[in-house]
């Protein structure tokens, strides 16, 4: 069964420790404080979601590596 992106993000956040959560929070705050780089809100939002997806995929890959070891 496919999960919604929102549910996948929430589950990923639940699996993180406090240090990882703090890193995500700092990253998101950094994105929100630099909207002038995007030409408009939709472009900014699209880029932010793309980067969040990439970060979640990287973390998922790291977890698979840890489980394989």
N, C-alpha and C positions, 0 to 999 in steps of 0.2 A: 504494500500500500504506500502510495506517495504521500509525503508530508508536505504541509505548507511551508514556505520559506520562514514565516514567523515562528512556527512550531520548531523547526530545525534550529533556528537561532536560539530560541529559549532553551532547548535541550543542550545545545553546545555550551551556553552560558552556565547551565546547571552543572555541567561536568567539569568546569574550570575551577582551579583553586583561586585563592584571594589575589595572588600575584598576577595571574593571568587576567582576572577580571579587572584589576587596576590598569593593566596595560591596554585592555580593550577600551576602558573608560577614557583614558588619556588620549588614545587614538581618535575616538569619536569626538571628544571635545576639541581636539586639534582640527578635525575636519569642519566642525561647526564654526570655529573661529576664523576660518579662511574662505568664506564664500565668495570673496571678490575675485578669486581665480577662475571661477565658473562664469560663463557669460549669462546664464540665467539659472533659476532654481531647478528646473527640470534636468538640465545638464549636470548641475552639481549633485543632485539626488542620484541620478543614474551612475555617476562616477563613484559616489560614496558606496552605493549598494554593490557595485562591481568589486570594489576593494574589500568590502566586508565579506563577500562570497569567497574571494581569493584567500583571505585570511582564515576563514572557516575550513576551506578545503586543505590548506596547508596544515592546520592543526589536526584535522581528521587523518591526514597522511602520517603525521608524527605519532598519533595514537596507534595506528596500525603497525608502525615500525616497532613501537614499544611493546605491543602485544606479541609480535612475532619473535622478539628476542627472548 
